[in-house]
Amino acid sequence: MTVALMWEARALDGHGAELLAWVNSQHLEGSPQRREILTAPGDRVLVITWWDAPYDAPLPELPEPGPDLISRPVHRWRFASHGVTTPGE
């Protein structure tokens, strides 16, 4: 089974680049199949990691950044993959 962990944080106003740098400096124990880092307006950073593991397996997650970087607690979600579709296939 493939499990996707999503981690989303909102930086303090004007500190999106600092939050992104902080995320890029974080290392996870273990090796996900894939790790993708995305940004959005409002100084938001989203990290998605994909793991070959049971849904309820203990998996490494990014920690909570310090209050000097974020404007609210981090949001976290866990999803089970039910397939991948590639356009044209």
Order of alpha helices (4+ residues) and beta strands (2+ residues): beta-alpha-beta-beta-beta
